[in-house]
Amino acid sequence: MNTAFVKNVDTSTWERDVLQRSHTVPVVVDFWAAWCGPCRVIGPVLEHLADDYQGAFELAKLDVDANQSLAAQFGVQGIPTVVAFRNGREIDRFTGALPEPQIRDWLKKVVPTPEDEKADAAMAVLASGDLDTAERLFREVLTVRPDHEVAEKGLAEVLVERGSYDEALALLDKLPPDPDVNRLRAAARVGSVDTGSIDELRAKVAADSGNGEAWLALGRALAADGEHEEALEALLHAVALGGDAREEARVAMLDLFELLGPANPLTTTYRRKLASALF
């Protein structure tokens, strides 16, 4: 190993040289054994790539025969197995002696690009509350990489905070669902409703308690105004009344559950009430 970016690791150095080190730079671990023919093929390729990338990632070589407990801990069932770690956790792996071009393609998911690093920096800025700087950084990333998911989600969060709900939804509708996307989409849908007519809508349902559309409109307006319990009660009325408003009211309640989170007592209570009203 004639490179500064390759090291042998074992049980005693794993925590320091793989897990802790991966908080600074991605660490790619080559699980290998001396008797393994494919390992002897892929090992020099990985070492060459570590040298070629000049510190963008580090290669850690682990002899599975000498470190069987680590191999078992990480579910290594065939060798060579190559596992990438970032921020102390596994992010991807492959098994077998892949050709160099395929390994280079795989490394694109492992080694952060400048846009990845800028998006991560923008997320840290967003967490500090600096919306202006975060928005600028996210938009810079998206100018270069229009499909950068971290930047899209980050920008959507900024837009939700600013009340630019239509633009936020346009971004979120392109993304695959996950807890963050679902939460932001729910927040954008809830927040986009005009709250100026709440008193008028209260008077309307008081005059005609069987008007499901009015209960739906009231529930949405109350949700946008942050009156979550009263909003859920109004939407539940719309569901119970049936008719054209029933499905929209159900979806509006689900948005509020997403926004409040599963641990919120209102979510628990009104999920049960919604199930009773539906079934």
C-alpha positions as CSV (number, residue, x, y, z in Angstrom):
1,M,0.0,0.0,0.0
2,N,2.0,3.0,-1.3
3,T,-0.6,5.6,-0.4
4,A,-1.4,7.9,2.5
5,F,-5.1,7.2,2.1
6,V,-5.1,3.4,2.8
7,K,-4.8,1.7,6.2
8,N,-5.3,-1.7,7.7
9,V,-7.9,-1.7,10.5
10,D,-8.9,-4.3,13.1
11,T,-11.2,-4.5,16.1
12,S,-9.0,-2.3,18.2
13,T,-8.8,0.5,15.7
14,W,-12.3,0.3,14.1
15,E,-14.0,2.9,16.2
16,R,-11.2,5.5,15.7
17,D,-10.2,4.8,12.1
18,V,-13.6,4.0,10.6
19,L,-16.5,5.3,12.6
20,Q,-15.0,8.4,14.1
21,R,-12.9,9.2,11.0
22,S,-16.0,9.0,8.8
23,H,-17.3,12.1,10.5
24,T,-14.5,14.0,8.7
25,V,-14.1,12.1,5.4
26,P,-16.0,9.1,3.9
27,V,-14.3,5.8,4.8
28,V,-14.6,2.8,2.4
29,V,-14.0,-0.5,4.2
30,D,-12.7,-3.5,2.1
31,F,-13.7,-6.7,3.9
32,W,-11.2,-9.2,2.5
33,A,-9.2,-12.4,3.2
34,A,-5.9,-13.6,2.0
35,W,-7.3,-16.9,0.5
36,C,-10.0,-15.0,-1.5
37,G,-9.1,-14.7,-5.2
38,P,-11.6,-11.9,-6.1
39,C,-10.2,-9.9,-3.1
40,R,-6.8,-10.0,-4.6
41,V,-8.3,-8.6,-7.8
42,I,-10.3,-5.7,-6.3
43,G,-7.9,-4.8,-3.5
44,P,-5.3,-3.0,-5.8
45,V,-8.2,-1.3,-7.7
46,L,-9.5,0.2,-4.5
47,E,-6.0,1.2,-3.4
48,H,-5.4,2.9,-6.8
49,L,-8.8,4.7,-6.5
50,A,-8.0,5.9,-3.0
51,D,-4.8,7.4,-4.2
52,D,-6.4,8.8,-7.3
53,Y,-9.1,10.6,-5.3
54,Q,-6.4,12.2,-3.1
55,G,-8.2,12.1,0.2
56,A,-11.8,12.5,-1.0
57,F,-12.3,9.2,0.7
58,E,-10.1,6.8,2.8
59,L,-9.8,3.1,2.3
60,A,-9.7,0.8,5.4
61,K,-8.8,-2.8,4.8
62,L,-10.2,-5.4,7.2
63,D,-9.1,-9.0,7.2
64,V,-12.3,-11.0,8.0
65,D,-10.4,-14.1,9.2
66,A,-8.6,-12.0,11.9
67,N,-11.7,-10.0,12.8
68,Q,-14.7,-12.3,12.5
69,S,-16.8,-10.5,15.0
70,L,-16.7,-7.3,13.0
71,A,-17.5,-9.1,9.8
72,A,-20.5,-10.7,11.5
73,Q,-21.6,-7.4,13.1
74,F,-21.9,-5.9,9.6
75,G,-23.6,-8.8,8.0
76,V,-20.7,-9.7,5.7
77,Q,-21.7,-13.0,4.1
78,G,-19.5,-13.0,1.0
79,I,-16.1,-11.4,0.2
80,P,-15.0,-9.1,-1.0
81,T,-17.6,-6.9,0.5
82,V,-17.0,-3.1,0.3
83,V,-18.9,-0.9,2.7
84,A,-19.0,2.9,2.8
85,F,-19.3,4.9,6.0
86,R,-20.1,8.6,6.5
87,N,-20.9,10.4,9.7
88,G,-20.5,7.2,11.7
89,R,-23.0,5.0,9.8
90,E,-23.1,2.8,6.7
91,I,-24.4,4.6,3.6
92,D,-23.9,1.9,0.9
93,R,-22.2,-1.4,0.0
94,F,-21.5,-3.9,-2.7
95,T,-20.2,-7.4,-2.9
96,G,-17.9,-8.9,-5.5
97,A,-15.0,-7.8,-7.6
98,L,-16.6,-5.0,-9.7
99,P,-14.6,-3.5,-12.5
100,E,-13.1,-0.1,-11.9
101,P,-15.7,1.9,-13.9
102,Q,-18.5,0.5,-11.9
103,I,-16.7,1.2,-8.6
104,R,-16.2,4.8,-9.8
105,D,-19.9,5.1,-10.4
106,W,-20.5,3.7,-6.9
107,L,-18.2,6.2,-5.4
108,K,-20.3,9.1,-6.7
109,K,-22.8,8.1,-4.0
110,V,-20.1,8.0,-1.4
111,V,-17.9,11.0,-2.0
112,P,-19.6,14.4,-1.5
113,T,-19.6,16.7,-4.4
114,P,-19.1,20.5,-3.9
115,E,-22.9,20.8,-4.3
116,D,-23.4,18.2,-1.5
117,E,-21.1,20.1,0.7
118,K,-22.9,23.4,0.0
119,A,-26.3,21.8,0.6
120,D,-25.1,20.4,4.0
121,A,-23.7,23.9,4.9
122,A,-27.1,25.4,3.9
123,M,-28.9,23.0,6.2
124,A,-26.7,24.0,9.1
125,V,-27.4,27.7,8.3
126,L,-31.1,26.9,8.1
127,A,-31.0,25.3,11.5
128,S,-29.4,28.5,12.9
129,G,-32.5,30.5,11.7
130,D,-30.7,32.4,8.9
131,L,-33.4,32.0,6.2
132,D,-31.8,34.5,3.7
133,T,-28.4,32.8,3.6
134,A,-29.9,29.3,3.5
135,E,-32.2,30.2,0.6
136,R,-29.3,31.7,-1.3
137,L,-27.1,28.6,-0.8
138,F,-29.9,26.2,-1.7
139,R,-30.7,28.1,-4.9
140,E,-27.0,28.1,-5.9
141,V,-26.9,24.3,-5.5
142,L,-30.1,23.9,-7.6
143,T,-28.7,26.1,-10.3
144,V,-26.0,23.5,-10.8
145,R,-27.9,20.4,-9.8
146,P,-31.7,21.0,-10.3
147,D,-32.4,17.5,-8.9
148,H,-30.4,17.8,-5.7
149,E,-32.9,16.3,-3.2
150,V,-31.3,17.8,0.0
151,A,-31.3,21.3,-1.6
152,E,-34.9,20.9,-2.8
153,K,-36.1,19.8,0.6
154,G,-34.1,22.6,2.3
155,L,-35.4,25.2,0.0
156,A,-38.9,23.9,0.5
157,E,-38.5,24.3,4.2
158,V,-37.4,27.9,3.8
159,L,-40.4,28.6,1.5
160,V,-42.8,27.1,4.0
161,E,-41.3,29.2,6.8
162,R,-41.7,32.3,4.5
163,G,-45.3,31.4,3.6
164,S,-44.4,30.8,-0.1
165,Y,-46.6,27.6,-0.1
166,D,-47.2,27.2,-3.9
167,E,-43.5,27.2,-4.7
168,A,-42.8,24.9,-1.8
169,L,-45.4,22.4,-3.0
170,A,-44.1,22.6,-6.6
171,L,-40.7,21.5,-5.2
172,L,-42.1,18.8,-2.9
173,D,-44.3,17.3,-5.5
174,K,-41.2,16.2,-7.5
175,L,-39.7,14.4,-4.5
176,P,-40.2,10.8,-3.4
177,P,-42.2,10.7,-0.1
178,D,-40.3,10.4,3.1
179,P,-41.0,11.8,6.6
180,D,-39.5,15.2,5.9
181,V,-41.2,15.6,2.5
182,N,-44.6,14.5,4.0
183,R,-44.3,16.9,6.9
184,L,-43.4,19.8,4.7
185,R,-46.1,19.0,2.2
186,A,-48.6,18.9,5.0
187,A,-47.4,22.2,6.4
188,A,-47.6,23.9,3.0
189,R,-51.1,22.6,2.4
190,V,-52.3,23.6,5.9
191,G,-50.6,27.0,5.8
192,S,-51.9,28.0,2.3
193,V,-55.5,28.5,3.5
194,D,-56.8,32.0,4.0
195,T,-57.6,32.6,7.7
196,G,-59.5,35.8,7.3
197,S,-63.0,34.3,7.1
198,I,-63.0,32.3,10.4
199,D,-65.7,34.3,12.1
200,E,-67.9,34.2,9.0
201,L,-67.4,30.4,8.7
202,R,-68.3,29.9,12.4
203,A,-71.5,31.9,11.9
204,K,-72.2,29.8,8.8
205,V,-71.9,26.4,10.6
206,A,-73.9,27.8,13.5
207,A,-76.7,28.7,11.2
208,D,-76.5,25.4,9.2
209,S,-74.8,22.6,11.2
210,G,-75.4,20.1,8.3
211,N,-73.3,22.1,5.8
212,G,-70.3,19.8,5.3
213,E,-68.5,22.2,3.0
214,A,-68.7,25.0,5.6
215,W,-67.3,22.7,8.3
216,L,-64.5,21.7,5.9
217,A,-63.7,25.4,5.1
218,L,-63.8,26.3,8.8
219,G,-61.5,23.4,9.7
220,R,-58.9,24.3,7.1
221,A,-59.0,28.0,8.2
222,L,-58.6,27.1,11.8
223,A,-55.7,24.7,11.0
224,A,-53.9,27.5,9.1
225,D,-54.5,29.8,12.1
226,G,-52.8,27.3,14.4
227,E,-56.1,26.3,16.2
228,H,-55.4,22.6,15.8
229,E,-57.9,21.0,18.2
230,E,-60.8,23.2,17.0
231,A,-59.7,22.5,13.4
232,L,-59.7,18.8,13.9
233,E,-63.2,18.9,15.5
234,A,-64.5,20.9,12.6
235,L,-63.0,18.6,10.0
236,L,-64.4,15.6,11.9
237,H,-67.9,17.1,11.6
238,A,-67.4,17.3,7.8
239,V,-66.3,13.7,7.7
240,A,-69.2,12.5,9.8
241,L,-71.7,14.4,7.6
242,G,-70.5,12.7,4.5
243,G,-71.2,14.1,1.1
244,D,-68.7,15.8,-1.2
245,A,-66.7,17.3,1.7
246,R,-66.0,13.9,3.4
247,E,-62.8,12.9,1.5
248,E,-61.3,16.4,1.5
249,A,-61.9,16.7,5.2
250,R,-60.3,13.3,5.8
251,V,-57.2,14.3,3.9
252,A,-57.0,17.6,5.7
253,M,-57.1,15.7,9.0
254,L,-54.2,13.5,7.8
255,D,-52.2,16.6,7.0
256,L,-52.7,17.9,10.5
257,F,-51.7,14.5,12.0
258,E,-48.5,14.7,9.8
259,L,-47.9,18.3,11.0
260,L,-48.5,17.5,14.7
261,G,-46.5,14.3,14.7
262,P,-47.6,10.8,15.9
263,A,-46.7,11.5,19.6
264,N,-49.0,14.5,19.9
265,P,-52.1,13.7,22.0
266,L,-54.4,15.4,19.5
267,T,-53.1,13.0,16.8
268,T,-53.8,10.0,18.9
269,T,-57.3,11.1,19.9
270,Y,-58.4,12.3,16.5
271,R,-57.0,9.3,14.6
272,R,-59.3,7.2,16.8
273,K,-62.3,9.5,16.2
274,L,-61.6,9.6,12.5
275,A,-61.5,5.8,12.3
276,S,-64.8,5.6,14.1
277,A,-66.4,8.2,11.8
278,L,-65.2,6.4,8.7
279,F,-66.0,2.8,9.7
